[in-house]
Amino acid sequence: MADAVDWTELRDRVIRYRVLEQEVTDPLAKGLLHDIALELESEMEDRQTDRSHRALEPGMIEFHGHTVSCLVRNLSETGAALDVISAGEIPDRFTLALPLEGTSHRCSLVWRRQMEIGVSFQEVAAGYPY
């Protein structure tokens, strides 16, 4: 349980640093905040990998009537790491459908890189189809 709390605290810190990074106008401060957030994201990913398993299964990201295909790289009870074509197009909240498992999850974005995102599951939506 302590691991989950530590991971959640890390996630919250990353979110705070990302918000600050967007709001600050000083280029040096922006760069420092960016570097701190990247380090925290790396630590989060390391912890997540310890508790997750490699999935490599197809998924569908659904938001506002749009559907985007993805590859589920890591999957745990609390979240997933997803490969996507363009992470910038994915909103902060969406539904992730896992057709092979017949489930879907409401997700919140935790971190974003060019072609990958990390999400936490908010709650399991009633069975598939969503």
URCOR-V969405 format. One record per helix or strand of 2 or more residues. SS is the DSSP state (~ for helix, > for strand). FROM is the first residue (numbers start at 1). TO is the last residue. Records with the same first field share a line. If there is no record, write none. Layout:
# URCOR-V969405
SS: FROM-TO, FROM-TO
This chain:
# URCOR-V969405
~: 2-23, 27-51, 87-89
>: 53-63, 66-75, 79-83, 93-98, 103-112, 116-125
